Amino acid sequence: MAMTSAERRDLMARARELLARNLIGKAGLTEAVMGQIRAALAGGELLKLRLPKDREEATQLIRRIEAEGPCELVGRVGFTAVFRGIAGAE
């Protein structure tokens, strides 16, 4: 189910109070990192994630996180992305 613009705006406002987590290191998006992301997103929670400073790499990581999450991208500002877990997807 796609988010409406009002839902997206509300979630991004809520995410402003979150600290951006820096989970993706030199090794990239490993299975251990995906496990941490899944745990953080459990039950439909929000996760603010710091991305690599390469735009194409960041875009590819967002796509992979959405596919393997299970989650959906709420929004992206620069090299920070906010994801919402999909409740009941596991």
C-alpha positions in Angstrom: 0.0 0.0 0.0 1.5 3.3 -1.1 1.9 6.2 1.3 0.0 9.3 0.7 1.9 12.6 0.6 0.4 13.6 4.0 1.5 10.3 5.6 5.0 10.8 4.1 5.2 14.3 5.4 4.1 13.2 8.9 6.6 10.4 9.0 9.4 12.7 7.9 8.5 15.2 10.6 8.6 12.4 13.2 12.0 11.3 11.8 13.6 14.7 12.4 13.9 13.8 16.1 15.7 10.5 15.3 19.4 10.2 15.2 20.8 9.0 11.9 22.5 5.6 12.4 25.7 4.9 10.6 25.5 1.1 10.0 27.0 0.8 6.6 30.8 0.7 6.8 33.7 -0.2 4.4 32.4 -3.7 3.9 29.1 -2.4 2.5 25.7 -3.8 3.2 26.6 -7.2 4.7 24.1 -9.7 6.0 25.0 -8.7 9.6 24.1 -5.1 8.8 20.8 -6.2 7.1 20.0 -8.1 10.3 20.5 -4.9 12.3 18.3 -3.0 9.9 15.6 -5.6 10.0 15.7 -5.6 13.8 15.4 -1.8 13.9 12.5 -1.8 11.5 10.5 -4.5 13.3 6.9 -3.7 13.8 6.7 -0.8 11.5 9.3 1.4 13.3 11.2 4.2 11.6 14.9 4.1 10.9 17.0 7.0 9.9 20.1 5.8 8.1 23.3 7.6 7.0 24.3 6.6 3.5 27.6 6.6 1.6 28.6 9.9 0.0 28.3 8.5 -3.5 24.9 9.3 -5.0 24.7 6.2 -7.2 25.9 3.8 -4.5 23.4 5.4 -2.0 20.6 4.9 -4.5 21.5 1.2 -5.0 21.7 0.7 -1.3 18.2 2.2 -0.8 16.8 -0.2 -3.4 18.5 -3.2 -1.8 17.4 -2.3 1.7 13.8 -1.9 0.5 13.9 -5.2 -1.3 15.5 -7.2 1.6 14.1 -5.1 4.5 11.1 -5.6 4.3 10.6 -1.8 4.4 9.8 1.2 2.3 11.6 4.4 1.8 9.8 7.3 3.5 12.2 10.0 2.2 15.7 11.0 1.5 17.5 14.2 2.2 21.0 14.3 0.9 22.8 11.3 2.2 20.3 10.4 4.9 17.3 8.1 4.2 14.3 7.3 6.4 12.7 3.9 6.1 9.5 2.5 7.6 9.3 -1.1 8.4 6.4 -3.0 6.9 4.5 -4.6 9.9 3.7 -8.3 9.5 5.9 -8.7 6.5 8.1 -11.4 8.0 
